[in-house]
Amino acid sequence: MSHELFVIDRKTELDEKEQDRVTYLRDQLSIAKSLGLKAQAASLKADITTVERGRLITTLPMTDTELTIWRAWLPTAYTDVGDNKRYQLANYHFDRIPSPVLKVWQKHKESGAFERFEIWTPENPQPDPILVGVNGNARHLLARWGESDANLVSFDDIKRELVRRWYKNEDIGGEEFGERQARWGRIMSAVVVTTFVTTFTCVGTTLGLSSLVGSPEVGLPIGGVISAIVAVGTFVYVRRWTTEKILRSSILMQAIAKDHSAQRELLPIPA
């Protein structure tokens, strides 16, 4: 099985500003506990953990655009939070996780670098999942793997494939219902407008030419040719206009357009 393991760099201790932040949060936590504010205390504990763990990691987490793209490519997340037992991390069984990935996962868990872990997958015959380390809202790409020995699909190729699916009206994981309906409705909108314009043009042109030359036999074919030209032009224009409008509101397509993330550093493969 092919796999990729990504470098996660850490520093040994928090800087002065980060230590001050932790001290402040601990003071707030003490007050919240003394007042019996359990929800406030839980939130403060999470913030302290995020700072103490997350700030020690110097490798940048995935950006918002990267997260949007990965979630479209791998829409199903196995995690250890939530009540959905089907997608509990402990129940992940869709494929066999390679030994190098398990060893890196174990190393990260023992180091306490992350609050928890997730596996993202599309759940299809060639899933190519990823292992994600979570700290608060920050998510780090830790590893990828695939069922075959072939090279894994590059991130640039993933973006190109998602763009192709978008234009071909194919399913995209995690897409909101409204955005999917708008994308699928591009052709229908073009057909409806084209039908209306073509009908109006055909009738008007045919009647006008027939009246002008005094013969329906001459006006009808000419009107048909003009209507066909108008129909093609209208369909192309309306579809292009609606596509551009939907593109501007598409979260995924805007993320792909704005993404300039560099290739993440890989751990060397042991000899």
Phi and psi in degrees as a GROMACS rama.xvg file:
@    title "Ramachandran Plot"
@    xaxis  label "Phi"
@    yaxis  label "Psi"
@TYPE xy
-79.3765  152.601  SER-2
-159.238  159.624  HIS-3
-134.668  134.957  GLU-4
-117.443  131.713  LEU-5
-104.852  145.104  PHE-6
-71.81  131.272  VAL-7
-123.157  105.923  ILE-8
-88.5029  144.562  ASP-9
-133.22  153.636  ARG-10
-102.96  163.975  LYS-11
-81.4166  -26.3409  THR-12
-153.795  160.216  GLU-13
-72.0957  151.218  LEU-14
-78.9818  176.306  ASP-15
-61.0237  -42.1234  GLU-16
-63.0564  -42.5616  LYS-17
-68.0656  -37.4927  GLU-18
-65.1167  -39.4417  GLN-19
-62.3229  -38.1633  ASP-20
-63.1913  -44.2518  ARG-21
-63.463  -43.0009  VAL-22
-59.5657  -44.5022  THR-23
-61.1912  -45.4943  TYR-24
-65.3519  -37.2138  LEU-25
-66.8351  -36.8828  ARG-26
-63.3335  -43.2004  ASP-27
-63.8635  -39.1762  GLN-28
-63.179  -42.1307  LEU-29
-60.5528  -42.9253  SER-30
-66.4059  -43.6517  ILE-31
-61.0419  -41.3449  ALA-32
-65.1024  -40.8737  LYS-33
-65.7869  -25.4647  SER-34
-93.9108  -0.86226  LEU-35
74.2529  21.6542  GLY-36
-87.4682  84.7292  LEU-37
-64.8355  -41.6267  LYS-38
-66.3523  -41.9977  ALA-39
-62.6731  -41.6826  GLN-40
-62.9807  -41.9201  ALA-41
-63.7413  -41.0805  ALA-42
-64.9901  -41.6859  SER-43
-66.5176  -38.8557  LEU-44
-59.8004  -42.5976  LYS-45
-63.2228  -40.2329  ALA-46
-65.2886  -40.5817  ASP-47
-63.3068  -43.6142  ILE-48
-62.6273  -41.309  THR-49
-60.8726  -43.4257  THR-50
-68.9929  -49.5701  VAL-51
-65.5752  -35.9217  GLU-52
-91.3889  -52.7877  ARG-53
-64.2411  -37.9068  GLY-54
-74.1858  -16.1957  ARG-55
-75.1554  -19.5285  LEU-56
-85.9417  119.75  ILE-57
-92.067  -16.7373  THR-58
-69.3534  131.645  THR-59
-66.4757  139.389  LEU-60
-71.9443  173.002  PRO-61
-63.9762  139.296  MET-62
-75.2582  169.676  THR-63
-60.2232  -39.2224  ASP-64
-68.2759  -40.0713  THR-65
-61.9803  -43.5923  GLU-66
-61.1948  -42.9732  LEU-67
-61.2457  -42.9902  THR-68
-69.1335  -45.718  ILE-69
-63.6933  -38.0226  TRP-70
-70.3931  -28.6966  ARG-71
-72.2477  -34.7735  ALA-72
-79.4506  -36.6252  TRP-73
-128.653  79.5445  LEU-74
-75.7342  -16.9685  PRO-75
-99.5059  124.624  THR-76
-112.554  122.709  ALA-77
-91.2478  124.193  TYR-78
-141.247  171.847  THR-79
-106.829  18.8814  ASP-80
-122.094  158.786  VAL-81
94.3236  169.837  GLY-82
-102.205  -4.01529  ASP-83
-78.7055  101.008  ASN-84
-65.0832  -27.87  LYS-85
-60.994  -35.8714  ARG-86
-107.509  26.7004  TYR-87
-73.2136  139.078  GLN-88
-56.6766  -36.6982  LEU-89
-63.9108  -22.0361  ALA-90
-98.2814  9.47349  ASN-91
-66.6271  122.775  TYR-92
-145.503  10.5233  HIS-93
-66.9319  -32.1152  PHE-94
-148.209  175.222  ASP-95
-92.3512  121.8  ARG-96
-75.888  128.108  ILE-97
-61.9527  151.05  PRO-98
-58.1813  -43.2832  SER-99
-60.1256  -35.0946  PRO-100
-68.2364  -42.5295  VAL-101
-62.3972  -38.9659  LEU-102
-67.2836  -41.1844  LYS-103
-65.7317  -41.454  VAL-104
-58.8213  -47.6285  TRP-105
-60.5876  -40.3193  GLN-106
-62.2822  -45.2845  LYS-107
-65.1471  -38.1077  HIS-108
-66.0625  -43.8674  LYS-109
-66.9152  -29.946  GLU-110
-74.9743  -16.8094  SER-111
70.4111  21.249  GLY-112
-70.2135  -24.9345  ALA-113
-128.788  149.747  PHE-114
-67.3333  -43.2194  GLU-115
-160.132  178.083  ARG-116
-131.891  155.941  PHE-117
-138.059  150.869  GLU-118
-115.494  125.891  ILE-119
-106.39  134.062  TRP-120
-152.16  152.203  THR-121
-87.1664  -9.95154  PRO-122
54.0698  64.0804  GLU-123
-136.304  177.189  ASN-124
-57.0631  -21.8646  PRO-125
-128.346  78.9158  GLN-126
-72.5571  -35.0479  PRO-127
43.5117  63.107  ASP-128
-74.0523  173.027  PRO-129
-129.664  150.988  ILE-130
-101.857  128.983  LEU-131
-121.211  133.103  VAL-132
-97.1627  133.633  GLY-133
-116.061  131.706  VAL-134
-135.796  105.467  ASN-135
61.0159  -124.886  GLY-136
-91.6305  -3.57448  ASN-137
-87.2287  137.092  ALA-138
-130.645  128.447  ARG-139
-111.015  136.033  HIS-140
-79.7564  115.873  LEU-141
-101.426  -38.3218  LEU-142
-162.793  157.271  ALA-143
-133.55  154.571  ARG-144
-156.416  162.561  TRP-145
-142.021  163.91  GLY-146
-75.1403  -27.671  GLU-147
-98.3828  174.34  SER-148
-89.5419  -1.61514  ASP-149
-70.4987  159.403  ALA-150
-62.0674  144.635  ASN-151
-70.3148  151.911  LEU-152
-63.9454  132.261  VAL-153
-71.6228  160.144  SER-154
-64.0177  -36.698  PHE-155
-63.9868  -40.2084  ASP-156
-68.0665  -33.137  ASP-157
-62.8255  -44.1333  ILE-158
-62.4653  -43.1019  LYS-159
-63.1875  -39.7902  ARG-160
-67.4946  -38.3001  GLU-161
-65.4613  -38.2886  LEU-162
-63.1372  -43.4446  VAL-163
-60.1671  -44.964  ARG-164
-62.2068  -38.8278  ARG-165
-61.7887  -48.1613  TRP-166
-70.8544  -29.5058  TYR-167
-88.2244  4.94626  LYS-168
60.0744  32.4469  ASN-169
-89.0553  160.852  GLU-170
-62.0152  139.394  ASP-171
-128.25  127.228  ILE-172
-62.2416  140.58  GLY-173
72.8564  5.67725  GLY-174
-72.7702  134.791  GLU-175
-65.7773  148.661  GLU-176
-58.9486  -43.978  PHE-177
-62.8447  -40.1107  GLY-178
-68.496  -38.225  GLU-179
-64.3506  -43.0569  ARG-180
-63.6712  -40.7244  GLN-181
-64.4606  -40.5829  ALA-182
-65.1961  -44.308  ARG-183
-70.9159  -22.6451  TRP-184
-84.4089  -1.67032  GLY-185
-58.9402  -46.9343  ARG-186
-69.0798  -41.4855  ILE-187
-61.4333  -41.4902  MET-188
-61.1419  -43.4094  SER-189
-64.9856  -38.8761  ALA-190
-65.9012  -45.019  VAL-191
-62.2642  -48.8987  VAL-192
-64.5917  -41.7485  VAL-193
-63.1918  -42.1982  THR-194
-60.9313  -45.1583  THR-195
-63.5858  -49.1957  PHE-196
-64.9309  -42.8822  VAL-197
-64.797  -43.3331  THR-198
-60.6152  -46.5308  THR-199
-62.2701  -42.4954  PHE-200
-66.6935  -43.349  THR-201
-62.3929  -48.8294  CYS-202
-64.2799  -47.0089  VAL-203
-64.5136  -43.6963  GLY-204
-66.9802  -44.1598  THR-205
-62.5638  -47.5202  THR-206
-64.1408  -41.5387  LEU-207
-64.5386  -46.3281  GLY-208
-68.4861  -39.3334  LEU-209
-61.6615  -40.6192  SER-210
-68.8445  -35.5525  SER-211
-70.9312  -45.1204  LEU-212
-94.1276  -9.84268  VAL-213
74.3863  20.4927  GLY-214
-147.688  113.33  SER-215
-61.0592  -30.4429  PRO-216
-62.8237  -28.0175  GLU-217
-87.8401  -41.4611  VAL-218
-68.1653  -33.6949  GLY-219
-65.332  -51.7874  LEU-220
-65.7056  -37.1145  PRO-221
-65.1801  -42.153  ILE-222
-62.2227  -35.41  GLY-223
-66.0805  -41.9476  GLY-224
-64.007  -46.2725  VAL-225
-61.852  -40.9376  ILE-226
-63.8936  -39.0079  SER-227
-63.532  -42.6026  ALA-228
-63.8551  -43.9507  ILE-229
-63.102  -39.3931  VAL-230
-62.1937  -47.0493  ALA-231
-63.3093  -47.0613  VAL-232
-62.1454  -42.0497  GLY-233
-65.2739  -43.855  THR-234
-61.6834  -46.7028  PHE-235
-62.8293  -44.7987  VAL-236
-64.991  -48.2973  TYR-237
-65.3838  -40.9119  VAL-238
-65.3814  -42.0142  ARG-239
-64.6678  -40.8211  ARG-240
-65.7217  -46.1063  TRP-241
-67.1011  -36.151  THR-242
-62.3328  -47.2545  THR-243
-61.9162  -38.7318  GLU-244
-65.1095  -44.1261  LYS-245
-70.6389  -35.4524  ILE-246
-57.7788  -41.8449  LEU-247
-65.9449  -24.0102  ARG-248
-102.996  -2.46779  SER-249
-78.9023  118.705  SER-250
-61.659  -44.0036  ILE-251
-66.4527  -49.4846  LEU-252
-66.7511  -33.6733  MET-253
-68.6713  -37.0918  GLN-254
-63.5732  -43.2064  ALA-255
-63.3621  -41.7995  ILE-256
-65.1814  -34.9995  ALA-257
-90.2168  -12.6518  LYS-258
-73.3078  123.574  ASP-259
-130.199  32.4095  HIS-260
-67.9408  141.575  SER-261
-85.683  160.835  ALA-262
-60.2148  126.635  GLN-263
-74.7326  144.844  ARG-264
-69.4999  133.948  GLU-265
-97.7576  146.638  LEU-266
-69.8473  141.653  LEU-267
-64.6955  143.877  PRO-268
-78.992  126.514  ILE-269
-58.5029  142.279  PRO-270
